[in-house]
Amino acid sequence: MIPELRTAILNTDTADKHDLILYELKRMFAYLLESERRSYNPKSFCKVYTMDGLQSLNTGDQKDMTEFFTDLITKLEEMSDDLKQLVRDLFCGILTNIVISFDCPHISRKLEEFYTVRCQVADMKDVHESLAELTVKDTLEGDNMYTCSKCSKKVRAEKRVCFRKLPKILCLNTMRYTFNMVTMQREKVNTLFQFPMQLDMSGYMETNLIDKNKLIGDGNPEHDEEKDSESTSKYPPASPSSGNDSHLFELIGVTVHTGTAEGGHYYSFIRERVKRSTDNNNFSTNADLLLDNQQQCQQHRWYLFNDAEVKQFDPSQIANECFGGEITSKGYDQGSDRFLDFQFEKTHSAYMLFYERIDTPSTITTTSNIPTLQLKDSIPYAIPKDISDWIWEDNRRFVRDRHLFDHHYFTFMWTLCHHPAPVNTLVIKQDDQQEHVDKSGSITESYDMLPMQLAITFVFETYIHAKDKPTMTGWVEYLCKQFTACKPVAVWFLAHMTRDDTWLTKVLVRCPNHTIRHMFARVLIDVLHKSRFRDSSNEDSLVVQQFIHKYLLIISEGGARLSIRYMSEYFVFLHDFARNGIDECYLLLDCLCIQQLITFYMLHRGRQPKQSSSNNNNNDDGNTSSDDENQSSTNLLMTTNAIDDDIIPLNTIRLPANNNLNRPGIFEKMFPLIALLLETERTRSNLENFDLHLLVENDFAFIQQQILDNINLKATAHIIQLICYKNDVYANKIVNLLSQWITNYKNDMNSVQALFKVLTYLIEQNPNNITNENNDQQQILSTLNLDKNWCDFASLIVIRIGKLIDICPTQVFEWFNNVVNKSSIIHRWIYNNIKQWLKPYLLYNTYTKVRTLIAQLLVALVPSAIFRQTYRTGKYFLNLSKQQLASATQTTATHGTITSLLTLNQQVIKNRIVFLSTY
């Protein structure tokens, strides 16, 4: 809080350079002065500010505080001459590098400007010791003698750095970052480093450090070498401080860094510098005002500025918050079995200190006769009209929201909506106010519905936007109770959302709060489930149909421009609605729900499907949209999420093509919904009248993308089974494609595992599947109820997967182990072909896992569960007597497996004998 600089920036009309930065600084300072909010979001300032001249500030990268401060005041100097002079008066001081010769009368003095003073922290206990180290005298003698430029000879001398002129605002930079030469990494020094509330700099001034007799020893003043930068030549340095200038400074601000040298966070403690205005306080008496003025003179307020958190701070806690050092904490030590004191280094400590000079200390004192700074009178400033209008429009919204989201207002609305309606309700008779049932689903309104309509509007327009919602559960239960008790209210609710989908898009699609979205979906399901509109000729049923059609239009009209970040509950609602009954499934099928879901999913995965002729909801937007369109769509979100925060639009997630889906849970319920609707269509028409074009086009691109995204693979397998129902052509094609995709993605283990999982689910979920564990009698009985229209994927899959052994043997044998006892067809096929795999993969394969998997496969072929579970232990022989007699089929399988192993063993022995005989 430096009022002079803030006022000068606001009063500067034009800038020679950095005009955009000047405008953003005006916006920032004006907002902090005039806004009713507690903080300002500087995102627009970060967009225009550049430190390297190439790109804007990246708020995700840690910048050095001192470098940013120096760069900022340098830019301020370049904006105008008035700002340059003010910055130099406030922050610019002068150091003297002086060398006094012992053997000649010459003195070398070099002047250097500074804006910040670097204070060493390592091995220092406080600021005074660090400043003393900075101004310490260094004697130059022996091999390190000084070469006098006037005498042209080496002389003994003393060298010292001291302060010649101090600025009004003294900025100290604590050097807490060091470079460790052992680890070759930057480190932060967290040792204790103290600093006082008042700093006396007189002991470090040139007039007090250098003997005056030495300064006047050189009779010719031209011998002094006063050199300075180009800026000093234009604005010559002031003469050494006279006796009237004060060297006493008082702390007005501290910037704290928490974290490490590689990353962290900055926040500040700042002292109030301007008197508070009390003219508008109509509730304070004269005695109160007098007391307040006395308190302001004796005790200055400090504030913590930590991002959006701004609160009053107790200055007595500065030592604990800013000095660094160690903190002691008690912890339990298991070795000594007692609680001990453990010491940890604090990661938060002061990084920059700001002191302000106390002018005329002789006239400004406190009750203890200690000079101190006083609050300044407010300095007049001018705010540009466009900035002023913007701030006051934001204040209007803030004040409105503050009253709108007040808990007293919420209590009033709760009482009003729960107040019992009068017994004799009056129906509105006027023609201009009465609403009749029409095609849009509107109904006749009466006075008894007004409290319920008010409650619905209040909850979805106001209450859900509040920061704290303690009675949300009560409101939801109240609405569900009213929907159950009053059918016209439910119809009005659905009809209103049919006419205007604002609640659907804002609450269910774009709301970042999962609880709010879940609550809204629950209310919708409760309305549709308890109403149970069944008569298609009924006008109420027409309202439900129109609502579902409007609901699906959200994704068909939004297309790729619609953000999917918060859409999980959107698909959950559709899935729960379809599970209410077969009539709901028929309604979704009639509304072309499957086609719209597939189109929406493929658009967001960067693979736009071709529209089927039966799909009347064509999307003309395609698969691309401009950034302006995305930005405009995100601006139509909820007005505010918290009354003390700036309105920040939600981020839109654009998924690029051929990229992994970051949030697979969003579509988790979409694919079971598609499977459920396909199953309903199968029971209704055997899928004879259903267009499968979107499901099978482009070589089953929808199925491929779904598997690669690894979303609900069980539902994927179910969808494949339904697509191939009564269609062997599709079955052969999809199995060939699955085999081809495994070959294409053999280097991507996640994709390969997902593909094999789908194959496993196709075997497990086959309604006609007969496992190898069933006995012969169960197999005969099960064949009586088989539906021959279902595809037998086991016979199709196992042959094609067997051809992939050379490509990915580990995954193939692992899959064989998983499914060998889940299908008699696969078991029989593996039994007939395992001989040719034993020698290359069991004996001579270099990978242990492959050898282990084929050995386990041999064990899995034995049709005895007890043997497979205990073949590595001696328990097998103990449990052998408890096992039932094997069937003929099981005996044959066991005999074949043992025969294969014996044959292999004989071949190996024979090969060894031939090998040894050659030698």
NORTA-V395695 format. One record per pair of residues at least 24 apart in sequence whose ideal C-beta (glycine too) atoms are under 8 Angstrom apart, sorted by sequence separation. I is the first residue (numbers start at 1). J is the second residue. D is the distance in whole Angstrom. If there is no record, write none. Layout:
BEGIN
I,J,D + I,J,D
END
This chain:
BEGIN
21,45,8 + 24,48,6 + 91,115,5 + 93,117,8 + 136,160,7 + 324,348,8 + 325,349,8 + 455,479,7 + 592,616,7 + 630,654,7 + 695,719,7 + 766,790,7 + 768,792,6 + 834,858,7 + 24,49,7 + 135,160,6 + 324,349,3 + 422,447,8 + 592,617,6 + 766,791,8 + 769,794,7 + 135,161,6 + 322,348,8 + 323,349,7 + 324,350,7 + 421,447,7 + 422,448,8 + 571,597,8 + 766,792,7 + 863,889,7 + 864,890,7 + 6,33,8 + 21,48,6 + 134,161,6 + 135,162,5 + 321,348,7 + 322,349,6 + 323,350,7 + 421,448,5 + 455,482,7 + 696,723,7 + 766,793,6 + 798,825,7 + 802,829,7 + 830,857,7 + 834,861,7 + 863,890,4 + 20,48,4 + 21,49,6 + 135,163,8 + 272,300,6 + 322,350,4 + 695,723,6 + 766,794,7 + 798,826,5 + 813,841,7 + 170,199,7 + 271,300,5 + 272,301,4 + 548,577,8 + 794,823,4 + 271,301,7 + 272,302,7 + 421,451,6 + 452,482,5 + 763,793,6 + 795,825,5 + 799,829,7 + 831,861,6 + 863,893,5 + 864,894,8 + 170,201,7 + 271,302,5 + 272,303,7 + 692,723,6 + 703,734,7 + 762,793,4 + 763,794,6 + 794,825,4 + 798,829,5 + 802,833,7 + 830,861,7 + 862,893,7 + 863,894,7 + 270,302,7 + 271,303,8 + 419,451,7 + 794,826,5 + 798,830,8 + 805,837,7 + 809,841,6 + 861,893,6 + 862,894,6 + 207,240,6 + 269,302,6 + 270,303,6 + 456,489,8 + 494,527,7 + 700,733,7 + 704,737,7 + 792,825,7 + 206,240,6 + 207,241,7 + 269,303,7 + 417,451,5 + 452,486,7 + 493,527,6 + 494,528,8 + 696,730,6 + 699,733,8 + 700,734,6 + 707,741,7 + 763,797,7 + 795,829,8 + 827,861,7 + 166,201,6 + 205,240,8 + 269,304,6 + 270,305,6 + 416,451,7 + 417,452,8 + 671,706,6 + 687,722,7 + 762,797,7 + 862,897,6 + 205,241,6 + 268,304,8 + 269,305,8 + 453,489,7 + 805,841,8 + 809,845,7 + 817,853,6 + 861,897,5 + 267,304,7 + 268,305,5 + 417,454,6 + 449,486,7 + 452,489,5 + 456,493,6 + 490,527,5 + 696,733,8 + 700,737,6 + 704,741,6 + 708,745,8 + 810,847,7 + 813,850,7 + 816,853,8 + 820,857,7 + 163,201,7 + 267,305,6 + 268,306,8 + 416,454,7 + 417,455,4 + 562,600,8 + 687,725,6 + 692,730,8 + 699,737,6 + 720,758,7 + 759,797,6 + 809,847,8 + 166,205,8 + 267,306,4 + 449,488,6 + 453,492,7 + 548,587,6 + 552,591,6 + 679,718,8 + 686,725,7 + 687,726,7 + 810,849,6 + 814,853,6 + 817,856,5 + 821,860,6 + 858,897,6 + 108,148,8 + 267,307,7 + 449,489,6 + 483,523,8 + 490,530,8 + 491,531,8 + 548,588,7 + 552,592,8 + 556,596,5 + 564,604,6 + 671,711,6 + 672,712,6 + 675,715,5 + 682,722,6 + 686,726,7 + 710,750,7 + 810,850,6 + 813,853,4 + 817,857,5 + 820,860,5 + 99,140,8 + 108,149,7 + 163,204,5 + 164,205,8 + 413,454,8 + 417,458,7 + 490,531,5 + 552,593,6 + 555,596,6 + 559,600,7 + 671,712,5 + 674,715,7 + 678,719,6 + 713,754,6 + 717,758,5 + 721,762,7 + 809,850,5 + 813,854,5 + 816,857,5 + 820,861,7 + 73,115,6 + 106,148,5 + 162,204,6 + 163,205,5 + 164,206,5 + 205,247,6 + 413,455,8 + 480,522,8 + 484,526,8 + 545,587,6 + 549,591,5 + 555,597,7 + 558,600,8 + 667,709,8 + 716,758,6 + 720,762,6 + 759,801,7 + 858,900,8 + 106,149,8 + 162,205,6 + 163,206,7 + 449,492,7 + 460,503,5 + 464,507,7 + 472,515,7 + 476,519,5 + 480,523,6 + 483,526,6 + 544,587,7 + 548,591,6 + 556,599,7 + 560,603,4 + 668,711,6 + 672,715,5 + 675,718,4 + 679,722,6 + 682,725,6 + 708,751,6 + 718,761,8 + 810,853,7 + 817,860,6 + 858,901,7 + 104,148,6 + 106,150,5 + 162,206,4 + 269,313,6 + 271,315,8 + 444,488,8 + 479,523,6 + 483,527,5 + 487,531,7 + 552,596,5 + 556,600,7 + 559,603,6 + 560,604,6 + 667,711,5 + 668,712,6 + 671,715,4 + 675,719,5 + 678,722,4 + 707,751,8 + 710,754,5 + 713,757,5 + 717,761,3 + 721,765,6 + 813,857,6 + 816,860,8 + 70,115,6 + 101,146,7 + 106,151,7 + 127,172,7 + 202,247,4 + 413,458,5 + 443,488,5 + 498,543,7 + 509,554,6 + 555,600,4 + 664,709,6 + 667,712,8 + 671,716,6 + 674,719,6 + 678,723,8 + 713,758,5 + 716,761,8 + 717,762,5 + 721,766,7 + 779,824,8 + 69,115,8 + 70,116,7 + 104,150,7 + 201,247,5 + 202,248,8 + 269,315,8 + 476,522,7 + 480,526,5 + 484,530,5 + 504,550,8 + 545,591,8 + 664,710,6 + 672,718,8 + 708,754,7 + 69,116,7 + 99,146,6 + 101,148,6 + 104,151,5 + 162,209,5 + 200,247,6 + 201,248,8 + 445,492,8 + 460,507,6 + 464,511,7 + 472,519,7 + 476,523,6 + 483,530,7 + 504,551,7 + 664,711,5 + 675,722,7 + 707,754,5 + 714,761,5 + 718,765,6 + 162,210,7 + 200,248,6 + 201,249,6 + 443,491,5 + 483,531,8 + 495,543,5 + 498,546,5 + 521,569,5 + 525,573,6 + 661,709,5 + 671,719,7 + 707,755,6 + 713,761,6 + 717,765,6 + 772,820,8 + 773,821,6 + 160,209,6 + 199,248,8 + 200,249,8 + 269,318,7 + 443,492,6 + 464,513,8 + 491,540,5 + 494,543,5 + 498,547,5 + 501,550,6 + 505,554,6 + 517,566,6 + 520,569,7 + 521,570,8 + 524,573,6 + 528,577,6 + 534,583,6 + 606,655,7 + 660,709,7 + 772,821,5 + 66,116,6 + 101,151,8 + 160,210,7 + 198,248,6 + 199,249,5 + 413,463,8 + 441,491,7 + 442,492,8 + 494,544,6 + 497,547,6 + 501,551,8 + 504,554,6 + 605,655,7 + 606,656,6 + 607,657,7 + 661,711,7 + 771,821,6 + 772,822,8 + 774,824,8 + 104,155,5 + 198,249,7 + 199,250,8 + 495,546,8 + 517,568,8 + 518,569,6 + 521,572,6 + 525,576,5 + 529,580,5 + 604,655,6 + 606,657,3 + 707,758,6 + 714,765,7 + 771,822,5 + 772,823,7 + 103,155,4 + 115,167,8 + 198,250,5 + 199,251,7 + 269,321,7 + 443,495,7 + 464,516,5 + 491,543,5 + 495,547,8 + 498,550,5 + 501,553,8 + 514,566,8 + 517,569,4 + 521,573,4 + 525,577,6 + 528,580,7 + 605,657,8 + 606,658,7 + 771,823,7 + 772,824,5 + 102,155,7 + 103,156,6 + 111,164,7 + 117,170,7 + 119,172,5 + 121,174,5 + 122,175,8 + 197,250,7 + 198,251,7 + 269,322,7 + 410,463,7 + 441,494,7 + 442,495,5 + 487,540,7 + 494,547,4 + 497,550,7 + 501,554,6 + 509,562,7 + 510,563,7 + 512,565,8 + 524,577,8 + 606,659,7 + 769,822,7 + 770,823,7 + 771,824,7 + 21,75,6 + 101,155,5 + 102,156,4 + 103,157,8 + 117,171,7 + 119,173,7 + 121,175,5 + 197,251,5 + 441,495,3 + 509,563,8 + 512,566,6 + 769,823,6 + 770,824,5 + 101,156,7 + 102,157,6 + 116,171,4 + 117,172,5 + 118,173,5 + 119,174,5 + 120,175,6 + 121,176,5 + 196,251,8 + 440,495,7 + 464,519,8 + 511,566,6 + 514,569,8 + 521,576,7 + 525,580,8 + 756,811,6 + 760,815,7 + 764,819,8 + 772,827,4 + 101,157,5 + 102,158,7 + 115,171,7 + 116,172,7 + 117,173,7 + 119,175,6 + 122,178,6 + 195,251,7 + 410,466,7 + 464,520,8 + 510,566,6 + 528,584,8 + 605,661,7 + 752,808,7 + 759,815,7 + 763,819,5 + 18,75,5 + 22,79,6 + 100,157,6 + 116,173,5 + 118,175,6 + 405,462,8 + 414,471,7 + 441,498,6 + 442,499,8 + 509,566,7 + 766,823,8 + 17,75,8 + 21,79,8 + 99,157,5 + 100,158,5 + 404,462,6 + 440,498,7 + 441,499,8 + 509,567,6 + 735,793,7 + 753,811,7 + 756,814,8 + 760,818,6 + 764,822,6 + 99,158,7 + 440,499,6 + 738,797,8 + 752,811,6 + 756,815,5 + 760,819,6 + 763,822,5 + 18,78,6 + 19,79,8 + 99,159,5 + 100,160,8 + 405,465,7 + 414,474,8 + 418,478,7 + 460,520,7 + 559,619,5 + 561,621,6 + 731,791,4 + 759,819,8 + 763,823,5 + 17,78,5 + 18,79,6 + 98,159,7 + 405,466,5 + 407,468,8 + 410,471,7 + 414,475,8 + 417,478,7 + 508,569,6 + 509,570,6 + 556,617,4 + 560,621,7 + 735,796,4 + 739,800,4 + 743,804,7 + 746,807,6 + 843,904,8 + 16,78,7 + 17,79,6 + 97,159,8 + 98,160,6 + 405,467,7 + 508,570,6 + 557,619,8 + 559,621,5 + 560,622,7 + 731,793,7 + 735,797,6 + 738,800,8 + 739,801,7 + 742,804,6 + 746,808,5 + 831,893,6 + 838,900,7 + 842,904,8 + 16,79,6 + 98,161,8 + 130,193,8 + 556,619,6 + 559,622,8 + 560,623,5 + 726,789,4 + 728,791,7 + 763,826,7 + 838,901,8 + 15,79,4 + 16,80,6 + 97,161,6 + 98,162,7 + 254,318,7 + 553,617,7 + 559,623,8 + 560,624,7 + 561,625,4 + 725,789,6 + 727,791,8 + 732,796,6 + 736,800,7 + 739,803,7 + 743,807,6 + 15,80,6 + 96,161,7 + 256,321,7 + 508,573,7 + 552,617,8 + 560,625,6 + 725,790,6 + 731,796,6 + 735,800,6 + 739,804,7 + 742,807,8 + 831,896,6 + 835,900,5 + 839,904,7 + 843,908,7 + 14,80,8 + 95,161,6 + 96,162,5 + 127,193,8 + 256,322,6 + 559,625,8 + 601,667,6 + 725,791,7 + 742,808,7 + 827,893,8 + 831,897,7 + 834,900,6 + 838,904,5 + 9,76,8 + 12,79,7 + 95,162,7 + 96,163,7 + 122,189,5 + 125,192,7 + 126,193,7 + 127,194,7 + 251,318,8 + 724,791,4 + 12,80,6 + 95,163,6 + 96,164,4 + 121,189,5 + 125,193,7 + 126,194,4 + 127,195,4 + 128,196,8 + 254,322,5 + 298,366,7 + 561,629,6 + 835,903,7 + 839,907,7 + 94,163,8 + 95,164,7 + 122,191,7 + 124,193,6 + 125,194,7 + 126,195,6 + 127,196,7 + 135,204,5 + 188,257,8 + 298,367,7 + 561,630,6 + 601,670,7 + 721,790,7 + 724,793,8 + 742,811,8 + 835,904,8 + 12,82,7 + 93,163,7 + 94,164,4 + 121,191,7 + 126,196,8 + 131,201,8 + 134,204,8 + 563,633,8 + 721,791,7 + 5,76,8 + 12,83,6 + 93,164,8 + 94,165,4 + 188,259,8 + 562,633,8 + 563,634,7 + 93,165,5 + 121,193,5 + 127,199,7 + 132,204,8 + 137,209,8 + 165,237,6 + 188,260,6 + 561,633,6 + 721,793,8 + 93,166,5 + 131,204,5 + 150,223,6 + 164,237,7 + 165,238,5 + 187,260,8 + 188,261,4 + 300,373,7 + 597,670,6 + 8,82,7 + 9,83,7 + 93,167,4 + 135,209,6 + 187,261,6 + 8,83,6 + 92,167,6 + 165,240,7 + 166,241,7 + 186,261,4 + 300,375,7 + 91,167,5 + 149,225,7 + 164,240,6 + 165,241,6 + 185,261,8 + 186,262,7 + 597,673,7 + 598,674,7 + 90,167,6 + 91,168,8 + 93,170,7 + 164,241,8 + 297,374,7 + 597,674,6 + 614,691,5 + 8,86,5 + 89,167,7 + 90,168,5 + 91,169,6 + 297,375,7 + 613,691,8 + 89,168,6 + 90,169,5 + 166,245,8 + 170,249,5 + 296,375,5 + 612,691,5 + 614,693,8 + 615,694,8 + 91,171,6 + 593,673,8 + 594,674,5 + 613,693,8 + 5,86,7 + 166,247,7 + 176,257,7 + 612,693,4 + 4,86,7 + 5,87,7 + 612,694,6 + 166,249,8 + 169,252,8 + 264,347,8 + 273,356,8 + 594,677,5 + 610,693,8 + 177,261,5 + 566,650,8 + 593,677,6 + 594,678,7 + 5,90,6 + 266,351,7 + 565,650,7 + 609,694,5 + 4,90,7 + 565,651,7 + 260,347,7 + 563,650,7 + 565,652,8 + 610,697,6 + 2,90,7 + 259,347,6 + 563,651,8 + 565,653,5 + 589,677,6 + 609,697,6 + 610,698,8 + 258,347,5 + 563,652,4 + 564,653,6 + 588,677,6 + 609,698,7 + 258,348,4 + 563,653,6 + 257,348,7 + 564,655,8 + 585,676,7 + 589,680,7 + 607,698,8 + 772,863,6 + 256,348,6 + 257,349,7 + 585,677,6 + 589,681,6 + 609,701,7 + 773,865,7 + 256,349,7 + 609,702,7 + 256,350,6 + 257,351,4 + 575,669,4 + 586,680,7 + 607,701,6 + 255,350,7 + 256,351,7 + 568,663,8 + 571,666,7 + 574,669,7 + 575,670,8 + 578,673,6 + 585,680,4 + 599,694,7 + 254,350,5 + 255,351,5 + 571,667,7 + 574,670,8 + 595,691,8 + 598,694,5 + 255,352,4 + 568,665,6 + 571,668,8 + 572,669,5 + 575,672,6 + 579,676,7 + 598,695,7 + 254,352,7 + 441,539,8 + 565,663,7 + 568,666,5 + 571,669,4 + 575,673,4 + 578,676,5 + 582,680,6 + 586,684,7 + 607,705,6 + 254,353,6 + 255,354,8 + 564,663,7 + 567,666,6 + 571,670,5 + 574,673,5 + 578,677,6 + 595,694,6 + 602,701,7 + 253,353,8 + 254,354,7 + 273,373,8 + 275,375,5 + 568,668,7 + 594,694,8 + 602,702,6 + 605,705,5 + 253,354,4 + 274,375,6 + 275,376,7 + 277,378,7 + 441,542,7 + 565,666,8 + 568,669,8 + 575,676,7 + 601,702,7 + 69,171,7 + 251,353,7 + 252,354,5 + 273,375,7 + 274,376,5 + 275,377,6 + 437,539,6 + 441,543,4 + 564,666,5 + 571,673,7 + 578,680,8 + 251,354,7 + 252,355,7 + 272,375,7 + 273,376,6 + 274,377,8 + 275,378,7 + 439,542,8 + 602,705,7 + 686,789,8 + 251,355,6 + 252,356,5 + 274,378,6 + 598,702,6 + 601,705,8 + 605,709,7 + 250,355,6 + 274,379,8 + 441,546,6 + 601,706,8 + 249,355,4 + 250,356,6 + 440,546,8 + 441,547,8 + 66,173,5 + 107,214,7 + 249,356,6 + 65,173,8 + 98,206,7 + 107,215,7 + 249,357,5 + 250,358,6 + 248,357,7 + 249,358,7 + 96,206,5 + 100,210,7 + 107,217,8 + 247,357,8 + 248,358,5 + 107,218,5 + 246,357,6 + 776,887,6 + 98,210,6 + 105,217,5 + 106,218,6 + 246,358,5 + 775,887,6 + 776,888,8 + 64,177,8 + 105,218,5 + 246,359,6 + 248,361,6 + 776,889,7 + 100,214,5 + 105,219,7 + 246,360,7 + 109,224,5 + 110,225,6 + 111,226,6 + 113,228,7 + 246,361,5 + 107,223,7 + 108,224,8 + 109,225,6 + 110,226,7 + 111,227,7 + 112,228,7 + 113,229,6 + 106,223,5 + 107,224,6 + 108,225,5 + 109,226,6 + 110,227,5 + 111,228,5 + 105,223,8 + 113,231,7 + 197,315,7 + 113,232,6 + 111,232,7 + 197,318,8 + 252,373,7 + 250,372,6 + 248,371,6 + 250,373,5 + 113,237,8 + 510,634,8 + 194,319,7 + 111,237,6 + 510,636,8 + 195,322,8 + 510,637,5 + 511,638,7 + 195,323,8 + 510,638,7 + 194,323,5 + 512,641,8 + 193,323,6 + 506,636,8 + 192,323,6 + 193,324,6 + 505,636,7 + 506,637,6 + 192,324,6 + 193,325,8 + 506,638,6 + 191,324,6 + 192,325,3 + 190,324,5 + 191,325,7 + 192,326,7 + 190,325,7 + 512,650,6 + 510,650,6 + 94,237,5 + 94,238,8 + 88,235,6 + 176,324,8 + 85,235,7 + 190,345,4 + 195,350,7 + 190,346,6 + 193,349,7 + 199,355,5 + 190,347,7 + 193,350,7 + 195,353,6 + 188,347,8 + 190,349,6 + 198,358,8 + 2,169,7 + 198,370,8 + 176,349,6 + 198,371,8 + 465,638,6 + 198,372,8 + 464,638,8 + 465,639,6 + 467,641,7 + 174,349,8 + 176,351,6 + 465,640,6 + 467,642,4 + 174,350,6 + 465,641,7 + 467,643,7 + 174,351,6 + 173,351,7 + 174,352,7 + 173,352,6 + 174,353,7 + 172,352,7 + 171,352,6 + 172,353,4 + 171,353,7 + 172,354,8 + 171,354,6 + 172,355,7 + 170,354,7 + 171,355,8 + 169,354,6 + 170,355,4 + 169,355,7 + 170,356,8 + 169,356,6 + 170,357,7 + 168,356,7 + 169,357,8 + 168,357,5 + 65,255,6 + 167,357,8 + 166,357,7 + 65,257,7 + 62,259,8 + 62,262,7 + 62,263,5 + 65,266,6 + 62,264,6 + 127,353,8 + 116,352,8 + 401,639,8 + 405,643,5 + 401,640,6 + 402,643,5 + 397,639,8 + 401,643,5 + 397,640,8 + 398,643,7 + 1,252,7 + 1,253,7 + 39,305,8 + 41,308,8 + 39,307,7 + 1,270,5 + 39,308,4 + 1,271,7 + 3,273,6 + 38,308,7 + 39,309,8 + 1,272,7 + 2,273,7 + 3,274,5 + 38,309,8 + 39,310,6 + 1,273,5 + 38,310,5 + 1,274,7 + 69,352,7 + 66,351,8 + 65,351,5 + 66,352,7 + 65,352,5 + 308,644,7 + 308,645,6 + 33,381,8 + 34,383,7 + 33,383,8 + 30,383,5 + 30,384,8 + 34,388,7 + 31,387,8 + 35,391,6 + 26,383,8 + 30,387,5 + 34,391,5 + 37,394,8 + 26,384,7 + 30,388,7 + 34,392,7 + 35,394,7 + 36,395,5 + 27,387,6 + 31,391,6 + 35,395,6 + 26,387,6 + 30,391,6 + 34,395,7 + 37,398,6 + 36,398,5 + 27,390,8 + 35,398,8 + 36,399,6 + 36,402,8 + 11,381,6 + 10,381,4 + 11,382,6 + 7,379,5 + 10,382,6 + 3,376,6 + 7,380,8 + 10,383,6 + 7,381,5 + 3,378,8 + 4,379,7 + 6,381,7 + 3,379,5 + 39,644,8 + 41,646,4 + 38,644,6 + 40,646,8 + 37,644,6 + 41,648,7 + 37,645,8 + 37,646,7
END
